[in-house]
Structure formats: structure tokens, C-alpha cells
Amino acid sequence: MALDGLVIHSIVDELHSKLLGGKVDKVYQPENDEVVLHIRNNKENFKLILSASASNPRVYLANNYKKENPINAPMFCMLFRKHIQGGNIVNICQVGFERMIKISVESFDELKEKTTKDIIIEIMGRHSNIILTHSSDNKIIDSAKRIPPSISRVRQILPGLTYTLPPEQDKINPLEDISLHKFISTLNNFEGNVFKSIYAKFLGISPIIAKEICFRANIDEKSNIKDCTSNDLEILYNAFCDLFKDIKTNNYSPCIVIDENIDKVVDFSCVNLSLFNNLSFINDDSMSKILEDYYRTKDIKNRIHQRSSDLRKSISIKLDRLYNKLKKQQKELIESENADIYKIKGELLTSYIYMIEKGMESIEVGNFYDPDYKNVAIPLNKNLTPSENAQKYFKKYSKMKTAKIELTHQIEISKEEIDYLENIILSIENCENLAELLDIREELGKVGYLKVQNKGKKETKLTTKPHEFISSDGFKILVGKNNKQNDHLTLKVADNNDIWMHTKNIPGSHVIIKCEDKDASDQALFEGAMLAAYFSKSKMSAQVPVDYTKKKNIKKPNGAKPGMVIYDTNNTIYVTPSEELVAKLKIKE
């Protein structure tokens, strides 16, 4: 799934028809690599999103864009406001057939003279960028990402330098008139599969478009290009020309392909992807609408991943330390199991004290505690008296006996802390918006894992919603996304006769089946257990044990960490998580 040259071509056509001649009213920069232009044209308002995100670079007109802007505008945003705000869009074009868009804006400079500035959006994965230049001499004003010589010796992007295009690829522009002979000779110069030869030799074509051309030509995409006959290549050429005939005439069919069995987006394009005819399609006249629908959740997930990286790293370091601590504690506990040996040695030395002389390094005596009365060698400290050597063994026995009690307690504390932090990692993975991530940070601050400025702040109300599902037979099922939601569901939302579920001894979410004064059906219990297993650390495992009991049997001990509860009356069900079933039960928001 990529914004290939075809998608960019369709986006440019849409922007050209809707924005040309429009006025740039406002400029915002909600992210370091994302700029939003508010444009008014033909009595309509538009939001143009320019994103140079390393993971999700894109350009589109947004209908439902709700990101908050920083209180203080970044410097790049201020430059945009100075040079672009109040100007009119005079041209929008695609550079060649590359994944690049150039938007020319005419505005008045400080001397009240009309000048033209170019906004160049390069969509190139992690090298994506938004660059503002003077149209007259291509001098760079600034860019979202500055590229100094230390990063690239080939092409620098810095204020004051002359803007140059990225190095050209040795590919043919498919919008040119290409003869059958040129098409065949170009493909024959490639070693490999048919579909790979198409996107390797022609500009702006993604693998999925190459596969679509093969599908329309009824040619196996994985067959070797050298094995294709001249007739096969002619059919392939005709399919290629037919597809690009629509592109040249700006005849698009924007669509998203969805596999409804798992409720997952398979791909999107500006042409009809007939190779996915067995799946479901969402069609729209606007390519921007398609991109917005596709990237909305994907971008949020990516931003959450970026903003939680320091949190995940911090927790991972703490977990590694706890794993090592637990390993040492368990080793010491095993050693403390042998405490009686030191007691026996002390008593033997006391019994045979008349045989010991100061300066001896060891003594071998009969062990009257052994049924076979075997001899045992006891090491001695030659600098101690016989009595002091015996006392040394008694002290070690006493110390290890005390250590056994303390270690057992400390191991329980370490295990609880590990469970808690593993649950936090799971909660971060389950985050669907930045508010949920903020809840987790707030919780960690209160527990003491993160530094917070206002430690005495009262507990805030629940600002995010848990997952909501409906079982096959109509029971409402609620699933917490983090510990704050888990506590809220279990302690405040659930009634005494509702069913509470959680994976057995595995970090995961609290699951509540709302019974409404009825007995939960076996089907509701099975599906609730399925959700508990799916939203746990054992999501990818089989036969996951899930405990369930009535909510009235759940108790939260005083001083327990968020999300931690205890119970003793329960049943256990074993299930294998199914993403397909989860998608089927989910309430559409």
C-alpha cells in the first residue's frame, strides 16, 4: 500500500480542480512534519494536509481533521505564514510522474511586490519532506526536515541553497507515448518476474499496479519475463495502455479494498483493482476521501508509537532489571532451602569439639544424623577457635532461615511488579488515541514510575471509552484498554451479578459481561473469554486459560496498584483468540 505516481496524479487533478485560484487563509503545524493549509475558494473552505511523516507521508483534502495545534507555532509554521498566508494558489502540478507535488502560491512580500513561492512536497518514505522555495531562482527558504552534508553528501536541503530535484531514476515515464517495440525491449532487459519488471522499468508504478496489469492481461505475475511469448507481451502491453489511458484522461476510480472476514484494509488505489474482485470495495469520487479514511487510524497508531517510545523504553529497562532481580532472588531461595545443612554442621562441630584444634582447615567426623552414619568433611577457618567455627555455622543457618521467609515475600513483590509493568506494555499497545496514552502516563506518575510536577493532583475522570462488543445472543461486553479503564469497569460500571473475566496469570484486560439480571449464556461466556484472550499478552497463543466469576467475588486490596484485584471463587475456560470473531462482535463507532 503506497502513494504511487498514479495516486499522486489523481490527487493533483483533484487539488487543481478545487483549489486553483484559492486563497490561503490560515497555516497551522500540528506536528513537526505536518502542515495544514486552510484555503477558501469558490465560496468553499478546504483543509489541505501536507504530511512528510516517515511512515505515512501524504497530501489530501481533509473533511474530518481534529489534531490540536501547539500553543506556540513552530518556526517553520511562522515562515509559511509570512510567505504563504494570504496568497493565492496559481498552480498545482506533479513533478514528472514522481511522487512529488509542487504548489505555487502568489503573494505580496515585505515591499508589497508580488512574488511566487513554491511548496514542494516530496513523498519518499523516511526521506519525505516539505520544502518552501522562491519560484524565481529556486532558492530554499526552509524545509520541514533540514538535510545537512552530514546526512547527505549528494543533496542538501538547507535555507539559502538552490533546490535541486532528487537524483533521476533510470525509468520510463508511462504517460509518454510508448510503442509496442519499446515496451517489449524494455521488459526483456530485466531479469525476474513479470510484475517486478513492470514496476522496475516504469516510473511511478507500485507493485500492486504491476500485479493489476498482469491480472488484466491474464498473465501469471510470478512467471519469468524471459518465458513470456511475444503474444503474451503484446497482451500485457494492451492492458498497460488501457490502464494508463484512464490516467491520461483523468478518469479515476478511487477505492479501498477490505477483507471483511478480518475487517482489515488490504489496499487502496485510484484505479479499480480487479485482482481483488473476491473482496469488498469502498468506492468514492474523491481520492482525498479514500486517503483520509485509510490514514486516519494508521496515522494515529504511528503517532502513538512515536510518542510512547520513551515510555516503552523506560518500562522495558525496568522490566529487564526486575527479571534479573527475580532470577537472583529465586537462586538465593534455592540456596536457602539447604539451611539445615549448616545447622547439622554446627551441631557436629559442637559434638566433636574435643577433636578440633585451632589452625585446622577441615575435619572429618561421623554424621550421626545420617542413617548410615557416613563420615562428612566440614571446612574450618584456621583463624577461628573450634567454638567460633561452630558458631559461624549456626549464624549462617539462622541468616538463611530468615532469608528464606524474606525472599519468599520479596519474590511475590517482584512478580506483582513484573505483572503490572507487562500489563502497562500491553495497555500501550492497545492505545487507540493520544488521550489513552496520557491516561497511562498519568497512572505511572501516580504510582511513582514517572516524575510528575503536580503529584497531589486529584484523580481525573475517565476521558476515554473502553471497547464495546455485543455477543451473538445480545449480551453487552465491555473490555478495558488500560488499568484506569479496568478499575473503572470492575469497580464502578459492573453490577454484582455481572460476569468478570481475565486471563489466568497472564497480563490482559478486564472483561465485563453485562447480564442485566439474567444468567450469562454459554455463548456469551465463550465470546467474552475470547475477547479476554485476544486483549492479553497471549493474543497469538492457543488454548489460553481465562478465569471468570461474578463481580461480587472481586476485591481490590488496600494499596494495590491500578488494575490489580484478587478473587478466589472462579471457573476457567480455555479458548484460542480469533481476530475474525473480535471484528464480528465489535460495535461500529
C-alpha positions in Angstrom: 0.0 0.0 0.0 1.7 3.1 -1.2 1.1 6.5 -2.7 2.4 5.7 -6.2 2.7 8.0 -9.1 -0.9 7.2 -10.2 -2.4 8.2 -6.8 -0.4 11.4 -6.8 -1.6 12.1 -10.3 -5.2 11.7 -9.2 -4.6 13.9 -6.1 -3.1 16.6 -8.1 -6.1 16.6 -10.5 -8.5 16.9 -7.6 -6.5 19.7 -5.9 -6.2 21.5 -9.3 -10.0 21.4 -9.8 -10.8 22.5 -6.2 -8.0 24.8 -5.1 -6.7 26.6 -8.1 -7.2 30.3 -7.6 -8.0 29.8 -3.9 -6.7 32.0 -1.1 -4.6 30.6 1.8 -6.4 31.9 4.9 -4.5 30.2 7.7 -1.5 28.0 8.2 -1.0 25.5 11.1 1.6 22.9 12.0 0.2 20.3 14.5 3.2 18.0 14.0 6.9 18.6 13.3 6.4 17.0 9.9 2.9 18.1 9.1 1.4 21.4 7.8 -2.3 22.2 7.4 -3.4 25.0 5.0 -6.9 26.4 5.3 -7.9 27.5 1.8 -11.0 29.4 0.6 -12.1 29.0 -3.0 -15.4 29.5 -4.8 -17.2 30.2 -1.5 -16.0 26.9 0.0 -13.5 26.2 2.7 -10.9 23.4 2.4 -8.2 21.9 4.7 -5.1 20.8 2.8 -3.0 18.3 4.7 0.7 18.2 3.8 2.5 15.4 5.7 6.1 14.4 5.5 5.8 11.7 8.1 8.4 8.9 7.7 5.8 6.2 8.0 2.7 7.9 6.4 3.6 10.7 4.0 0.6 12.1 2.2 -1.2 15.0 0.7 -5.0 15.2 0.7 -8.1 17.4 1.4 -9.5 16.6 4.8 -13.1 16.6 5.9 -12.6 15.3 9.4 -9.2 16.5 10.8 -9.1 17.2 14.6 -5.5 17.4 15.6 -4.6 20.1 18.2 -2.2 22.8 17.3 0.7 23.8 19.7 0.3 26.9 21.7 3.4 28.4 20.2 3.7 28.0 16.4 6.9 26.3 15.3 9.4 28.4 13.3 8.6 26.6 10.0 4.9 27.4 10.5 5.8 31.1 11.1 7.8 31.1 7.8 4.8 29.6 6.0 2.5 32.3 7.5 5.0 35.0 6.4 5.4 33.9 2.8 2.2 31.9 2.0 -0.7 33.1 4.2 -2.9 35.5 2.3 -1.6 34.4 -1.0 -3.4 32.8 -4.0 -2.7 29.4 -5.4 -1.7 29.9 -9.1 -0.6 26.3 -10.0 -0.6 22.7 -8.7 1.3 20.1 -10.6 3.0 16.7 -10.3 6.8 16.7 -10.9 7.2 14.3 -13.8 5.4 11.2 -12.8 7.3 11.1 -9.5 5.8 11.1 -6.0 6.2 14.9 -5.8 3.7 17.7 -5.8 4.5 21.4 -6.4 2.0 24.1 -5.3 2.8 27.6 -6.4 1.4 30.5 -4.3 1.5 34.1 -5.4 1.6 36.7 -2.5 2.9 40.1 -1.6 6.4 40.3 0.0 7.6 42.9 2.5 8.0 45.5 -0.2 4.4 44.9 -1.4 5.6 43.3 -4.6 4.0 40.2 -6.0 6.2 37.2 -5.7 5.6 33.5 -6.2 6.7 30.8 -3.7 6.7 27.0 -4.4 5.7 24.4 -1.8 7.3 21.2 -2.8 6.1 18.0 -1.2 8.4 15.0 -1.7 6.7 11.7 -0.8 9.6 9.4 -0.4 9.2 7.3 2.7 11.5 8.3 5.5 13.1 10.8 3.1 9.8 12.7 2.7 10.0 16.4 3.1 8.0 19.7 2.7 10.2 22.4 1.1 9.4 26.1 0.7 11.3 27.8 -2.2 11.4 31.1 -4.2 9.9 30.3 -7.6 12.1 32.8 -9.4 15.5 31.2 -8.5 14.6 28.0 -6.7 16.4 29.2 -3.5 15.3 27.3 -0.5 13.5 29.4 2.2 13.3 26.4 4.6 12.0 22.9 5.0 10.3 20.6 7.5 13.4 18.4 7.6 16.8 20.1 7.0 19.3 17.8 5.3 22.9 19.0 6.0 26.1 17.4 4.4 26.5 15.2 7.4 23.3 13.4 6.4 23.6 13.5 2.6 26.7 14.5 0.6 24.7 14.2 -2.7 21.8 16.6 -2.0 21.5 19.1 0.8 18.2 20.8 1.8 19.2 23.9 3.7 18.0 27.6 3.7 19.7 29.6 1.1 20.8 26.7 -1.1 19.4 26.2 -4.6 16.7 23.5 -4.7 17.5 20.5 -6.9 15.4 17.6 -7.8 16.2 14.2 -6.3 18.5 12.0 -8.5 16.6 10.7 -11.6 15.7 7.1 -11.8 16.5 5.2 -14.9 12.9 4.6 -15.7 10.4 5.4 -18.4 7.5 7.8 -17.8 4.4 5.7 -18.5 2.5 8.8 -19.6 4.7 9.2 -22.7 3.7 7.5 -25.9 5.3 4.1 -25.7 5.4 1.8 -28.7 4.9 -2.0 -28.5 8.6 -2.5 -29.6 9.9 -0.2 -26.9 7.7 -1.8 -24.2 8.8 -5.3 -25.1 12.5 -4.4 -25.4 12.4 -2.6 -22.0 10.9 -5.6 -20.2 13.3 -8.0 -21.9 16.2 -6.1 -20.4 15.0 -7.2 -16.9 15.8 -10.5 -15.2 13.0 -11.7 -13.0 9.2 -11.9 -12.6 6.8 -10.1 -15.0 5.2 -7.8 -12.4 8.6 -6.9 -11.0 9.9 -6.0 -14.5 6.9 -3.5 -14.9 7.5 -1.5 -11.7 11.3 -1.7 -12.0 11.3 -0.2 -15.5 8.4 2.3 -15.5 8.2 5.4 -13.3 5.6 5.8 -10.6 4.2 2.3 -10.7 3.8 0.4 -7.4 3.9 -3.5 -7.2 0.1 -3.6 -6.8 -0.5 -1.7 -10.0 2.0 -4.0 -11.8 0.1 -7.0 -10.5 -3.2 -5.4 -11.6 -1.8 -5.0 -15.2 -0.8 -8.7 -15.2 -4.2 -9.7 -13.9 -6.0 -7.8 -16.6 -3.7 -9.4 -19.2 -4.4 -12.8 -17.7 -0.7 -13.5 -17.3 0.8 -15.1 -14.2 2.5 -12.3 -12.3 5.2 -14.6 -11.0 6.2 -16.1 -14.3 9.7 -15.1 -15.6 9.7 -12.4 -18.2 12.0 -14.5 -20.4 9.4 -17.2 -20.5 6.7 -14.9 -21.9 5.9 -15.2 -25.6 5.7 -12.2 -27.9 1.9 -12.7 -27.9 1.9 -12.6 -24.1 3.9 -9.4 -24.1 1.5 -7.8 -26.6 -1.5 -8.6 -24.4 0.4 -7.2 -21.5 1.2 -4.0 -23.5 -2.5 -3.6 -24.3 -3.5 -3.9 -20.7 -0.8 -1.4 -19.8 -2.0 1.1 -22.4 -5.7 0.6 -21.3 -4.9 1.4 -17.7 -2.8 4.5 -18.5 -5.4 5.7 -21.0 -7.7 6.4 -18.0 -4.9 8.1 -16.1 -4.0 10.4 -19.0 -7.7 11.4 -19.4 -8.1 11.9 -15.6 -10.6 9.1 -15.4 -10.1 7.6 -11.9 -11.9 5.0 -9.7 -10.7 5.7 -6.2 -11.3 2.7 -3.9 -10.3 0.9 -0.7 -10.2 -2.9 -0.7 -11.4 -4.5 2.5 -11.3 -8.1 3.7 -14.5 -8.2 5.7 -13.6 -11.6 7.2 -11.0 -9.9 9.4 -12.2 -6.3 9.0 -8.8 -5.2 7.6 -7.8 -2.9 4.7 -6.0 -4.8 2.1 -5.1 -1.9 -0.3 -6.2 1.3 -1.9 -5.7 2.9 -5.3 -7.1 5.4 -7.8 -7.9 2.6 -10.3 -10.2 -0.3 -9.9 -8.2 -3.2 -8.5 -9.9 -6.0 -10.3 -7.5 -8.6 -8.9 -9.3 -8.3 -5.6 -12.8 -8.9 -7.0 -13.5 -11.5 -4.4 -13.1 -8.9 -1.6 -15.2 -5.9 -0.6 -14.7 -2.4 -2.0 -15.4 1.1 -0.7 -15.6 3.5 -3.7 -15.6 7.3 -3.7 -15.3 10.0 -6.3 -12.7 11.7 -4.2 -9.2 10.3 -3.8 -8.7 12.6 -0.8 -11.6 10.9 1.0 -10.1 7.5 0.3 -6.7 8.6 1.7 -8.3 10.2 4.8 -10.3 7.0 5.6 -7.2 4.9 5.1 -4.7 7.0 7.0 -6.9 8.2 9.9 -6.3 5.2 12.2 -2.9 4.3 10.7 -1.5 7.8 11.4 -2.9 7.9 15.0 -1.3 4.5 15.7 2.0 5.7 14.3 2.0 8.9 16.3 1.2 7.0 19.5 4.1 4.6 18.7 6.4 7.6 18.3 5.2 9.4 21.5 5.3 6.3 23.6 8.8 5.2 22.5 10.4 6.8 25.6 7.8 5.3 27.8 8.2 1.8 26.4 12.0 2.1 26.6 11.8 3.1 30.3 9.4 0.3 31.2 11.5 -2.2 29.3 14.6 -1.2 31.2 12.7 -1.6 34.5 11.4 -5.0 33.4 14.8 -6.2 32.5 16.1 -5.2 35.9 13.2 -6.9 37.6 13.7 -10.1 35.6 17.4 -10.2 36.7 16.4 -9.4 40.3 13.8 -12.2 40.3 16.3 -14.6 38.9 18.8 -13.8 41.7 16.1 -14.0 44.4 15.0 -17.4 43.2 18.6 -18.6 43.1 19.1 -17.4 46.7 15.8 -19.0 47.7 17.0 -22.4 46.4 20.3 -21.9 48.4 18.3 -21.1 51.5 16.5 -24.4 51.2 19.8 -26.0 52.3 19.9 -24.1 55.6 19.6 -27.3 57.6 23.0 -28.5 56.4 24.7 -25.6 58.2 22.7 -26.4 61.4 23.9 -30.0 61.2 27.5 -29.0 60.6 27.3 -26.6 63.6 25.9 -29.4 65.9 28.5 -31.9 64.7 31.3 -29.4 65.4 29.9 -28.9 68.9 29.7 -32.6 69.5 33.2 -33.3 68.3 34.7 -30.1 69.6 37.3 -32.1 71.6 38.8 -33.4 68.3 39.3 -29.9 66.8 42.5 -27.9 67.2 43.0 -24.3 66.3 44.7 -24.0 62.9 42.9 -27.0 61.3 41.4 -26.2 57.8 38.9 -29.1 57.9 37.8 -32.1 59.9 36.1 -35.4 59.0 33.6 -36.7 61.6 30.8 -39.3 61.7 27.4 -37.8 60.9 25.0 -39.3 63.5 22.1 -37.6 61.7 22.7 -39.9 58.7 21.0 -43.4 59.0 24.2 -44.9 57.5 26.4 -42.9 59.9 28.7 -41.8 57.0 31.6 -39.5 57.5 31.3 -35.9 56.5 34.1 -33.4 55.8 33.5 -30.0 57.4 35.6 -27.0 56.2 37.1 -24.8 59.1 38.5 -21.4 59.3 42.0 -21.9 60.7 42.0 -18.4 62.3 38.9 -19.2 64.5 38.7 -21.3 67.6 36.6 -24.6 67.5 33.8 -22.8 69.3 33.8 -19.9 66.9 33.8 -22.2 63.9 30.6 -23.9 65.3 29.0 -20.5 66.0 29.8 -19.5 62.4 27.7 -22.3 61.0 24.8 -21.6 63.4 24.8 -17.9 62.4 24.7 -18.9 58.7 21.8 -21.3 59.4 19.9 -18.5 61.2 20.6 -16.0 58.5 19.5 -18.3 55.7 16.3 -19.3 57.6 15.4 -15.6 58.0 16.4 -15.0 54.3 14.0 -17.8 53.2 11.0 -16.0 54.7 12.1 -12.6 53.4 13.0 -13.9 49.9 9.6 -15.6 49.6 7.9 -12.2 50.3 10.3 -10.3 48.0 9.7 -12.7 45.1 6.0 -12.2 45.4 6.5 -8.4 45.3 8.8 -8.7 42.2 6.3 -10.9 40.4 3.5 -8.5 41.1 5.6 -5.6 39.8 6.5 -7.6 36.7 2.9 -8.4 36.1 1.9 -4.7 36.5 4.6 -3.4 34.1 3.8 -6.1 31.5 0.2 -5.0 31.7 1.3 -1.4 31.1 3.2 -2.5 28.0 0.0 -4.3 26.8 -2.0 -1.1 27.5 0.3 1.0 25.4 -0.1 -1.5 22.5 -3.9 -1.2 22.9 -3.9 2.6 22.8 -6.2 4.0 20.0 -5.7 7.7 20.7 -3.3 10.1 22.5 -5.8 10.6 25.4 -5.4 6.9 26.3 -1.6 7.2 26.3 -2.0 10.3 28.5 -4.1 8.2 31.0 -1.2 5.7 31.2 1.4 8.4 31.8 -0.8 9.9 34.5 -1.1 6.5 36.1 2.6 5.8 36.0 3.2 9.2 37.6 0.9 8.5 40.5 2.4 5.1 41.1 5.9 6.6 41.1 7.4 5.2 37.9 7.5 8.6 36.2 8.3 12.1 37.5 5.2 14.4 37.7 5.0 18.0 38.6 1.6 18.0 40.4 1.8 14.8 42.4 -1.1 15.9 44.7 -3.5 16.3 41.8 -6.8 14.6 42.3 -7.7 11.6 40.2 -9.2 12.8 36.9 -12.4 11.4 35.5 -12.4 8.8 32.8 -11.8 10.6 29.5 -11.6 7.6 27.2 -14.0 4.8 26.3 -13.5 1.1 26.7 -14.0 -1.3 23.8 -17.7 -2.3 23.4 -18.9 -5.5 21.9 -22.2 -7.4 21.6 -22.3 -11.1 21.9 -24.1 -13.3 19.3 -27.0 -13.6 21.6 -27.2 -9.9 22.6 -25.1 -9.6 25.8 -23.1 -6.3 26.1 -19.4 -7.0 26.7 -17.0 -4.2 27.8 -13.2 -4.5 27.6 -10.8 -2.1 29.3 -7.9 -0.7 27.3 -5.7 0.3 30.3 -5.6 0.0 34.1 -7.6 3.1 34.6 -10.4 1.7 32.5 -10.0 -1.7 34.1 -10.6 -0.3 37.6 -13.5 1.9 36.3 -15.2 -1.1 34.6 -14.7 -3.5 37.5 -15.3 -1.2 40.5 -17.9 1.2 39.1 -19.6 0.0 36.0 -20.1 -3.7 36.7 -23.0 -4.8 38.9 -22.6 -7.6 41.5 -24.2 -10.2 39.2 -22.3 -9.3 36.1 -19.6 -11.6 34.9 -15.9 -10.6 35.3 -13.2 -12.2 33.1 -9.4 -12.1 32.9 -6.7 -14.3 31.5 -5.3 -16.6 34.2 -1.9 -15.4 35.5 -1.4 -13.5 32.2 -1.3 -9.7 31.7 -4.5 -8.6 30.0 -7.7 -6.5 30.1 -10.6 -6.8 32.4 -13.7 -8.0 30.6 -17.3 -7.4 31.9 -20.3 -9.2 30.6 -23.4 -7.1 31.4 -26.1 -9.6 32.5 -29.0 -7.2 33.2 -30.5 -9.6 35.9 -30.1 -12.6 33.5 -27.8 -15.6 33.6 -25.0 -15.2 31.0 -25.3 -17.8 28.2 -22.6 -20.3 27.4 -22.1 -18.5 24.0 -21.6 -15.1 25.8 -19.1 -16.7 28.2 -17.2 -18.2 25.3 -17.1 -15.0 23.3 -16.2 -12.9 26.5 -13.4 -15.3 27.1 -12.3 -15.0 23.5 -12.1 -11.2 23.9 -10.2 -11.5 27.2 -7.6 -13.8 25.5 -7.4 -11.5 22.4 -6.7 -8.4 24.5 -4.0 -10.1 26.5 -0.3 -10.9 26.2 -1.3 -14.3 24.9 -3.2 -12.9 21.9 -1.2 -15.1 19.4 -1.4 -18.3 21.6 -3.7 -21.2 21.5 -5.8 -22.7 24.4 -5.4 -19.6 26.6 -6.9 -20.1 30.2 -9.4 -17.4 31.1 -10.9 -17.1 34.7 -14.4 -15.9 35.1 -16.6 -15.2 38.2 -19.3 -12.9 39.3 -18.2 -9.3 40.0 -19.3 -9.6 43.7 -16.4 -12.1 44.2 -13.8 -9.5 43.1 -12.0 -7.4 45.7 -9.3 -4.7 45.4 -6.8 -4.8 48.3 -5.9 -1.5 50.0 -2.8 0.0 48.4 -3.0 -2.3 45.3 -1.7 -0.8 42.0 -4.3 0.3 39.4 -5.9 -2.7 37.6 -4.8 -5.2 40.3 -7.6 -7.2 42.0 -8.0 -10.5 43.9 -10.6 -13.3 43.7 -10.9 -16.9 44.8 -14.2 -18.3 43.6 -13.9 -18.8 39.9 -14.2 -21.1 36.9 -11.7 -21.4 34.0 -12.4 -21.7 30.3 -9.8 -22.4 27.6 -10.1 -20.5 24.3 -8.0 -19.7 21.2 -8.2 -16.0 20.2 -9.8 -15.2 16.8 -9.3 -11.8 15.2 -12.2 -12.6 12.8 -14.6 -13.1 15.8 -13.4 -9.9 17.5 -14.1 -7.9 14.4 -17.6 -9.5 14.1 -18.6 -8.7 17.7 -17.2 -5.1 17.7 -19.8 -2.3 17.9 -19.2 0.0 14.9 -18.4 3.6 16.2 
